[in-house]
Structure formats: C-alpha cells, structure tokens
Amino acid sequence: QVHLVESGGGSVQTGESLTLSCVVSGYTQSEYSHKKYSMGWFRQAPGKEREGVAAIDFDGDTNYADFARGRFTITMVKDTAKNILHLQMNTLTHEDTAIYYCAIGPWIYLYLPPPLNVDEYKFWGQGTQVTVSS
C-alpha cells in the first residue's frame, strides 16, 4: 500500500520561509514499481481548485508553476524503501496560504517536464496547512 505523509506546515509571517517534507513509502513495492514516476507538490486554498506547485521526476528533472519559480525549490531523496520529497518555500506571501499536498504517480516520458496536472497523480497525502499572515 502506498502512503504519503506530509509535514512541516505551520503559520509564518509574510516574507518568511518554510520547508515542507513528504515521506512516500510503498510505491516501489506497488503495482507501479516497474514504471518511472513523478512526485509533486500541490496546494488548495479555500474556495479554489487544487493547483500544481512543483514537480520532480525519477531523473531529477523539475517543473514549477509560474508563481513558484524562483521562490520555491523541490528536491527528492531516494531510498530503497521510501522517497522523501521536500519543498523549500521562500519569501512567502498571504497568497501562498493553502493546504499543501504531495503526490506521486507513474510518469514514463523522458523528454517532457514532470506534470503539474492533478490528473497525472495517483496517490496523495492528507495535506499540511500553510498559513501566511501579514
């Protein structure tokens, strides 16, 4: 069974930084273990749809939403039993307030950037709240 557990959310002031982490276990033992994958961070603010923030694939290629590029950095640490995904967020603003989710899904395309589309991801964490106040 695939499990994703996010941590690191909290309340910060405008301009401050926060690092989110996500531990992914069980994927390499799942029915998708033979496929390459992409991992991503998504967020959902109250009354808005879930949107892609940043993604990284099995090869380490990354992709960022326009609002995240230059402020956020996604990294991944691979382990035999699990992957750990991080999202370093700098210069946070009130508009970054949302529940942040990590996700993983099969991604076999070598020459395309990892997707920011929620439909490309099969497994999701429960989310962690990020609140930025001015």
C-alpha positions in Angstrom: 0.0 0.0 0.0 1.3 3.4 -0.9 1.5 6.0 1.8 2.3 9.7 1.7 2.8 11.7 4.9 3.4 15.5 4.7 4.9 17.5 7.5 6.4 21.0 8.0 3.3 23.2 7.6 2.6 26.0 10.0 2.0 29.7 10.4 4.6 32.2 9.3 4.8 35.9 8.6 5.0 37.5 5.1 8.5 37.2 3.8 9.5 34.2 5.9 10.4 30.7 4.7 9.1 27.3 5.3 10.1 23.8 4.3 7.6 21.0 3.7 8.5 17.4 3.7 6.7 14.3 2.4 7.7 10.7 3.1 6.5 8.3 0.4 6.5 4.6 1.2 5.2 1.5 -0.6 5.4 2.8 -4.1 8.4 0.7 -5.1 6.6 -2.3 -3.8 3.3 -1.4 -5.6 1.9 -2.5 -9.0 3.6 0.7 -10.4 7.1 -0.2 -9.2 8.3 -1.1 -12.7 7.3 2.3 -14.0 9.1 5.6 -13.7 7.3 8.2 -11.7 6.8 11.8 -10.9 6.3 13.4 -7.5 4.7 16.8 -6.9 3.5 19.4 -4.5 0.1 20.8 -4.9 -2.0 23.3 -3.0 -5.6 24.2 -2.4 -6.8 27.5 -1.0 -10.3 27.9 0.4 -12.8 28.1 -2.4 -10.2 27.4 -5.1 -9.3 24.4 -7.1 -6.2 22.3 -6.3 -3.2 23.6 -8.3 0.2 22.3 -9.1 3.2 24.0 -7.3 6.2 22.0 -8.3 7.1 18.5 -9.6 10.2 16.3 -9.9 10.6 13.1 -11.8 12.6 10.0 -11.4 15.5 11.6 -13.3 15.6 14.7 -11.1 14.0 17.0 -13.7 11.8 19.7 -12.2 8.9 21.8 -13.2 7.5 24.8 -11.4 4.3 26.8 -11.6 4.9 30.4 -12.5 4.1 31.7 -9.0 6.6 29.2 -7.5 9.6 29.6 -9.9 12.4 31.5 -8.2 10.9 31.3 -4.7 10.3 27.5 -4.2 12.6 24.6 -4.6 11.6 21.0 -4.9 14.1 18.2 -4.0 13.9 14.5 -3.6 15.9 12.0 -1.6 15.7 8.4 -2.8 15.9 5.4 -0.5 15.5 1.7 -1.1 12.2 1.7 0.8 11.0 5.2 0.5 11.4 8.6 -1.1 11.4 11.9 0.7 10.2 14.9 -1.0 10.9 18.5 0.1 9.6 21.9 -0.8 11.6 24.8 0.3 9.4 27.9 0.2 10.9 31.4 0.5 9.5 34.9 0.5 6.1 33.6 1.4 3.0 35.9 0.9 -0.6 35.7 2.1 -1.5 34.3 -1.4 0.6 31.2 -0.5 -1.9 30.3 2.3 -3.3 26.9 1.5 -3.3 23.2 2.3 -0.3 21.7 0.6 -0.4 18.1 -0.7 2.3 15.8 -2.0 1.5 13.2 -4.7 3.1 10.5 -6.7 2.2 8.9 -10.0 3.6 7.0 -13.0 5.4 9.2 -15.4 7.3 7.5 -18.3 8.1 10.4 -20.5 11.8 11.1 -20.7 11.5 14.3 -22.7 8.7 16.1 -21.1 8.8 18.0 -17.8 7.1 16.4 -14.9 3.5 17.3 -14.8 1.7 19.9 -12.6 -1.7 18.5 -13.6 -3.5 16.8 -10.7 -4.9 14.2 -13.0 -1.5 12.7 -13.6 -1.0 11.7 -10.0 -2.5 8.6 -8.5 -1.5 8.7 -4.8 -2.0 11.6 -2.4 -1.1 12.6 1.1 -3.6 14.1 3.6 -2.1 17.6 3.3 -0.4 20.1 5.6 -1.7 23.6 6.3 0.4 26.6 5.5 -0.8 30.0 6.8 1.0 33.2 5.9 -0.1 36.3 7.7 0.9 39.9 7.1 
